[in-house]
Amino acid sequence: MTEHIYLDFNASTPLRPSVMKAMTEAMQHFGNPSSIHKFGRAARSLLDSARDVLAALFKVEPVQIIFTSGGTEANNMVIKAAKDSIILMSAMEHESVDRSAQQAVKIPVLDTGIIDLEALKKLLSHYAGDKVLVSVMLANNETGVIQPVREIATVARQHGAKVHCDAVTAFTKIPFTYSELGVDYLSVSAHKIGGPKGCGALVVPLTEQLPALLHGGGQEKGHRAGTENILGIVGFAKAVEDSSNDNWEQVESYRNLLEDLILSEHQGVPIYGRQSQRLPNTCYMGMPGIATQTQLLAFDLEGFAVSSGSACSSGKVAPSHVLKAMGYDDGSATEAIRVSLGWTTTKEQMENFARAWLTLYKRYNGNE
Amino acid sequence: MINASNSNSENKVYYLDYQATTPCDPRVVEKMIPHFLENFGNPHSRNHAYGWKAEDAIEVARAQIAHLIGAGPKEIVFTSGATESNNLALKGVAQFYKETKNHIITTVTEHKCVLDTCRHLEEQGFEVTYLPVQKSGLIDLNELRQAITDKTVLVSILAVHNEIGVIQPLKEIGAICRERGVFFHTDAAQAAGKIPLNVEDMNIDLMSITGHKLYGPKGIGALYVRRRPRVRVLAQINGGGQERGMRSGTLPTPLCVGFGEACAIAEREMEKDNKHLKELHDRFMKTIFSSLTDIYLNGDAHMRYPGNINISFAFVEGEGLMMGLKDLAISSGSACTSASLEPSYVLRALGVGEDLAHTSLRIGFGRFTTIEEVDYAANRIISEVTRLREMSPLWEMAQEGIDITQIKWAEH
């Protein structure tokens, strides 16, 4: 495995060494934070400190941070609590948003990978007078295209709608605070930023009690029952702190290098959302005439871990719903792979991957 | 081995609260570490070796968990813990079968998360019967039989009680449920790895388990869902369709691995653990009951898990007793509610009077508890109860033969 080069940071990320260290230290405090004795209080204090770290980053009060088992749960909490609302979501939301809603009205997406703001405005006018929740992601997990969430939120709120933002993929790669986005609910996850799996958070308004998804012992101020995953939460906070040292400009330059190396030889290679503002680490591109599955197998053999898109469910490589939403046909949607870089990615790795990509493309085209 | 006593500190505190949570077994930690560091792939990534390797590790863990309870690996659904498992079992079954059945039976002494979930289901229009318990804390099987109707879809009963340690007659309950065609769910958070459980022998259809009560990590649990005959649950967390659609979300590989290993160790060492606990239990009980009068063991004396001792001390003031025992990490109720001074709803359901419910202590022993810790705790409790009673006028009156329940106190 060590010879493999990991280029699937949007699926999950390696744990930061500092996070491992923080979690190892926290292991001695095994108490249940709800216990009133010394062991419980020690665990409670770890929990409180971690909450403070996230609150400081988002510039909110600590009580606005609800720890969950991950981004999926955080998204489910918001969408399921809105069951008596009209839910407007973009056609490229993550499955944990999309499938949480029994019914949803889809906001179209432009071919740039950006939500169609004009269409949203029309939908909001159409549903004027109804209770509405708008759910949009901050950056798409496949294309990396950054959405104009602040504008969307402003428009939505003018219409009296509530706004949820799934910021799982964008989190720590671009700076933002809760009030800068202007949304009501914000979902994030630890394992996409070098923290542990099994931990996420939802930011909620100060004055609102969101109905719980998990009922029980009243933890997280009644928002989310269950004994807190202290280690995960400690690791999450450490990952947040540590991520401030990441050099995303450098990551972006490596990502751009990869794209330049490929485009300089084959101008026609589609790189989706490239004309839009994207996350610095994501490249979603097609290899004309070669199926995604074929590419993935070939790259795995060559020692590169890349992906077809979101890493969920059955493992079937289905045509990307994101590309379809952007108006691409099924053909394009089945030839795309996602390369997602991280803080450990090097220039050399990108050069090697570009070479492997070009070789593969040539091999298949040569056979034609 | 386990630094469960904060020995670095000047004010040493002894950990005797194994029902609230257990320290992670060092052998579990050792198994987990490589999966934190090297095995970081998303277990649901199907396109590369990072994903496959993580998935393989999770499948090993799934099999370990299944084996502990006599189930098949495909019957194990990972969750974030017992609270989520209980939520999924109750809501999942109720909502899936709601077109034909709408009645759930549980007990008044269930864990808060089952009761809270049931209240939520009642708001949604489901009917819930809360069976009373006997003075022993055990349910009356006849009452269960009588409560089942043709609308009953699920019976949910705690296996080992978190507060009083009593073990419900699972096999008998399972037989009744099977005979009447009703699903049987048990919250086995305190039971799994502690007492022998077999989903086939006991006719259990759904079972909640959690990592951190059996020397595994926090943040991971499982729900056993029977496949034959098949039990269906409606997912409560939707998304990528992981866990065969029953629970979406990226699985935390290291936590799954730790949970699995904890189950494997518990299965292997259950006899040894229980022998150890029985010894500690008997020693503690003998010391306490031979030194103090007017104390009462809450819950059945025989059908119980030896690692849980819940005693009420008459003629002492509850808060004072807890304050006087700050060097013992013990609980006066379940951890979720122990910050409140309300007397335990569980003890009240047993018919324990308010005064005695107020002065109960739960002392929890576990795998890493030593005889020295037990002796220390027993002696500290004895001396503290004695000291408080010496200051108590009620105790003085009782010693003089006055029945204080008969006193008519003058109003001021």
Chai-1 contact restraints between the chains, C-beta under 6 A:
chainA,res_idxA,chainB,res_idxB,connection_type,confidence,min_distance_angstrom,max_distance_angstrom,comment,restraint_id
A,M1,B,A49,contact,1.0,0.0,6.0,A-B,restraint_1
A,A11,B,N42,contact,1.0,0.0,6.0,A-B,restraint_2
A,A11,B,S45,contact,1.0,0.0,6.0,A-B,restraint_3
A,S12,B,N42,contact,1.0,0.0,6.0,A-B,restraint_4
A,P14,B,F40,contact,1.0,0.0,6.0,A-B,restraint_5
A,L15,B,F36,contact,1.0,0.0,6.0,A-B,restraint_6
A,L15,B,F40,contact,1.0,0.0,6.0,A-B,restraint_7
A,M20,B,F36,contact,1.0,0.0,6.0,A-B,restraint_8
A,Q28,B,N3,contact,1.0,0.0,6.0,A-B,restraint_9
A,F30,B,P23,contact,1.0,0.0,6.0,A-B,restraint_10
A,N32,B,A20,contact,1.0,0.0,6.0,A-B,restraint_11
A,N32,B,T21,contact,1.0,0.0,6.0,A-B,restraint_12
A,N32,B,A335,contact,1.0,0.0,6.0,A-B,restraint_13
A,S34,B,A335,contact,1.0,0.0,6.0,A-B,restraint_14
A,S34,B,C336,contact,1.0,0.0,6.0,A-B,restraint_15
A,S35,B,A20,contact,1.0,0.0,6.0,A-B,restraint_16
A,S35,B,A335,contact,1.0,0.0,6.0,A-B,restraint_17
A,I36,B,S338,contact,1.0,0.0,6.0,A-B,restraint_18
A,I36,B,A339,contact,1.0,0.0,6.0,A-B,restraint_19
A,H37,B,A329,contact,1.0,0.0,6.0,A-B,restraint_20
A,K38,B,V13,contact,1.0,0.0,6.0,A-B,restraint_21
A,F39,B,Y15,contact,1.0,0.0,6.0,A-B,restraint_22
A,F39,B,A329,contact,1.0,0.0,6.0,A-B,restraint_23
A,S69,B,S80,contact,1.0,0.0,6.0,A-B,restraint_24
A,G70,B,G249,contact,1.0,0.0,6.0,A-B,restraint_25
A,G70,B,T250,contact,1.0,0.0,6.0,A-B,restraint_26
A,T72,B,G239,contact,1.0,0.0,6.0,A-B,restraint_27
A,T72,B,S248,contact,1.0,0.0,6.0,A-B,restraint_28
A,T72,B,G249,contact,1.0,0.0,6.0,A-B,restraint_29
A,E73,B,I237,contact,1.0,0.0,6.0,A-B,restraint_30
A,N76,B,I237,contact,1.0,0.0,6.0,A-B,restraint_31
A,E95,B,G239,contact,1.0,0.0,6.0,A-B,restraint_32
A,E95,B,G240,contact,1.0,0.0,6.0,A-B,restraint_33
A,S96,B,G239,contact,1.0,0.0,6.0,A-B,restraint_34
A,R99,B,N238,contact,1.0,0.0,6.0,A-B,restraint_35
A,R99,B,G239,contact,1.0,0.0,6.0,A-B,restraint_36
A,S100,B,N238,contact,1.0,0.0,6.0,A-B,restraint_37
A,K197,B,T250,contact,1.0,0.0,6.0,A-B,restraint_38
A,K197,B,P252,contact,1.0,0.0,6.0,A-B,restraint_39
A,G198,B,G219,contact,1.0,0.0,6.0,A-B,restraint_40
A,G198,B,P252,contact,1.0,0.0,6.0,A-B,restraint_41
A,G198,B,L255,contact,1.0,0.0,6.0,A-B,restraint_42
A,L214,B,T83,contact,1.0,0.0,6.0,A-B,restraint_43
A,L214,B,E84,contact,1.0,0.0,6.0,A-B,restraint_44
A,L214,B,N87,contact,1.0,0.0,6.0,A-B,restraint_45
A,H215,B,D116,contact,1.0,0.0,6.0,A-B,restraint_46
A,H215,B,T117,contact,1.0,0.0,6.0,A-B,restraint_47
A,H215,B,H120,contact,1.0,0.0,6.0,A-B,restraint_48
A,G216,B,T83,contact,1.0,0.0,6.0,A-B,restraint_49
A,G216,B,K112,contact,1.0,0.0,6.0,A-B,restraint_50
A,G216,B,C113,contact,1.0,0.0,6.0,A-B,restraint_51
A,G216,B,D116,contact,1.0,0.0,6.0,A-B,restraint_52
A,G217,B,K112,contact,1.0,0.0,6.0,A-B,restraint_53
A,G217,B,C336,contact,1.0,0.0,6.0,A-B,restraint_54
A,A225,B,T83,contact,1.0,0.0,6.0,A-B,restraint_55
A,A225,B,C113,contact,1.0,0.0,6.0,A-B,restraint_56
A,G226,B,G81,contact,1.0,0.0,6.0,A-B,restraint_57
A,G226,B,T83,contact,1.0,0.0,6.0,A-B,restraint_58
A,G226,B,E84,contact,1.0,0.0,6.0,A-B,restraint_59
A,T227,B,G81,contact,1.0,0.0,6.0,A-B,restraint_60
A,T227,B,K218,contact,1.0,0.0,6.0,A-B,restraint_61
A,N229,B,K218,contact,1.0,0.0,6.0,A-B,restraint_62
A,N229,B,G219,contact,1.0,0.0,6.0,A-B,restraint_63
A,I230,B,K218,contact,1.0,0.0,6.0,A-B,restraint_64
A,G232,B,G219,contact,1.0,0.0,6.0,A-B,restraint_65
A,L296,B,N47,contact,1.0,0.0,6.0,A-B,restraint_66
A,D300,B,H48,contact,1.0,0.0,6.0,A-B,restraint_67
A,A305,B,H48,contact,1.0,0.0,6.0,A-B,restraint_68
A,A305,B,Y50,contact,1.0,0.0,6.0,A-B,restraint_69
A,S307,B,N47,contact,1.0,0.0,6.0,A-B,restraint_70
A,A311,B,N42,contact,1.0,0.0,6.0,A-B,restraint_71
A,A311,B,H44,contact,1.0,0.0,6.0,A-B,restraint_72
A,A311,B,S45,contact,1.0,0.0,6.0,A-B,restraint_73
A,C312,B,H44,contact,1.0,0.0,6.0,A-B,restraint_74
A,C312,B,G240,contact,1.0,0.0,6.0,A-B,restraint_75
A,S313,B,G240,contact,1.0,0.0,6.0,A-B,restraint_76
A,S313,B,G241,contact,1.0,0.0,6.0,A-B,restraint_77
A,G315,B,R46,contact,1.0,0.0,6.0,A-B,restraint_78
